[in-house]
Amino acid sequence: MSLKKAGIIIFLILLIDQISKIYIKTHFALGEEIEVFDWFSILFVENEGMAWGTKIPGEYGKLALTLFRLAAIVGIGYWLWDAVRKNGSRVLIVSIALIFAGAFGNIIDSVFYGIIFDDSYGHVASFLPEAGGYSSIFYGKVVDMLYFPLWKGYLPGWIPFWGGEYFTFFEPVFNIADSAISVGVALLLIFNKKAFPKEEE
């Protein structure tokens, strides 16, 4: 598979990811939700840190996380280029392209969204507001909107520790970029032998 074809995959994912995020950011207030089905909603949340809302503490924690993401994307980009150069399998190149596109999509939020949007608290954000953005470069928040509460209800009382508590499955809110990363990683795990074939002796 050529680098050009991998680039097309990356471009399409980034395009869909950023269009969806910009639309949500400029049409939804933070926390606003539209139920599409019982098991799927569009819910606007912003993620300041890593997966599951984890944060690096301290004044420069967010900056350190963004810089780490930038360094990681360089490494993933080299991995993709090297896989193409070595005629890696199609599943390997597609997987890396998906992971690269997803990581890059969230990096765009982290680097630029703080300066191109104002905040979304209680109102819909503006694109390139005259008064400036809600933060500075490298301090943007990642926009999430895909919410799949597949099951909601009270857990049976016989379950240790959590019995009788209200529980939602699946609770995380994510975006197209997160989905691309997850699919890329899943492909590598499921088709591991095809992605990393052993050389014949």
N, C-alpha and C positions, 0 to 999 in steps of 0.2 A: 504494500500500500504506500502511495506516495505522500510526501509532506504536504503537497497541495490539497489532496483529498482530506487529510487530517485537519488542515487549516480551514477547509470549508465547514467541517463538523464544529470546530471551535467557534468560527464566526457565527454560525446559525444559533448555537446555544447561547452565546453572549448576546446576540440580538434579541432573542426571545426573553432571556433573563432580564436584560436592562429595560426593554419595553414594558415588561410586566411590573418591574419595580418602580419605574418612573410613573406609570399609570396609577399604581396603588398610592404612591407618595403624594401625587397631585390630585387624587380624587377621594382619599379616605383620611379621616382623622385617626390618630393613634388609638387602637383598641376597637375601632369600628369593625363590625362583622356582618357579612351577608351569608345566610344559610342557603346553599345550593341544593343539597340533599341532607337527610338526617345524619349522614356519615361524612359529609364534606362541607366545609365553609371557607369563605375568603375572610381571613382575619388578619388585620394589619397590626403587626408588632415589629419592634426594632431590637436587634441583638447587639449589645455593646461589646460582647466578648466572644468567647469560643463556643463550641457546641454545648448545647444544654444550658446556655446562658452563663457559663463559667467565666469569671473575670480574673485578670491579673491585678492584684491590689497595688495601690500606690498611684501617685500622680502620673507617672510615665508608663504604667502598665499597658494602657491602650496603645501607646506609641510603640512599645516593645512588641506587642502582638502584631501590629500592622507591619513593622519592619521584618518580623519573622516570616509573615505571609509573603512579603515581597521576595525574601531570600528563597523561600520554598518554591515559589513559582519559577524562579530561575533554574532551580534544580530539576523541577518537573519538565520544564522546557528543554533542558539538555537531555533528559531521559528520552523524551519524545524524538528529538533529532537523532540521537544515537540509535534508537530502535529502528527508525526509518533507514538510517545509514547501513545498519547491519541486516537489512531485509527481515525485520522481525515479523511475526505472524500478524495477520489482520486484527485478530481479537486483542492482541497486546497494544497495537498502535491505536485502535479505536478506544480502548480503555484509558490509555494515557491521555488521549485527546479530550475525553470526557472529564477526566480529573483536572486537567490543565484548564479547560474552559470553566469548570465550576469554581476552582480556586481563584481564577482571574476575575470572574464575575463578582465574587464577594470582595475581592481586593479593590475593585472600582468603588464599591460602596464605602469601604473603610478609608480610602484615600481622598475621594472627592465629594461624597455626599454632604459632608459637614460644611462645605463652602458653597455648594450650588443649591442647597435647599435651606429654608428656615425650619424650625421645629414643627411637630405635628400634634402638640398637646392641645386638645380641645378645638382644633381647627385643621383645615386642609393646608398643607404646606405649599409654598410658592417656589417656582423654579427661578433661579437667579434673582432673589429678592434684592431690592434696592438697599435695604439695611444690612445686607450680608447674610451669610449662612448661620446655622445654629452652632457651629464649631469651627475649628481650623483644619487645615490639611492634615491628613493622617489620623484624624479623630472622628471620622464619620461612623455612623451606625449602619449595620447590615439590615436591609429591609426583608422581612419574611411575611408570607401571606397564605401559604397552603396549609390547611388544618383539616386533619382527618380523624375526628373523634369517633372511631369505629364502634365503640361501646361505652355507654355511661350508665352507672348504677351503683348500688351499694353492694359491697363484697359480702359473701356469706359469713356469718358469725364464727364459723368453725376455723376460718383461716387465722393462723397465729399472727399477732401484732396488728394486722390491718383489717381484721374481721369487723364488719359493720361500718367501715369507712366508705365515703363516696369516692369512686375511682373512675378515671377516664382512660380508655385505651383507643387510640394512640394519641398522646397529648402534645408532643412537640409540634411547633409551627416552623415551616421551612420554606425554601424558595426553589426556583428552577436550577440555580447553581448548585445547591445542596443535593438536589436530585441527580444531577449529572455526576457529581462526585460519588454518590452512593451506587449508582448504576455502574460506573467505571470500576469501583472496588469490587462490586459483586461479580462482574464479568471476570475479573482476574482470579477471584476465589473459585468460581464455578468452573471456568475453563482454564484452570491453572496449567494443566498439561499441554494444552494448545498454545497458551501464552508463553510458557517457558519450556519448550521442548528440550529433552535431553539429547545432547549430541551423541551420535552413534560412535562406538569405539572402532 
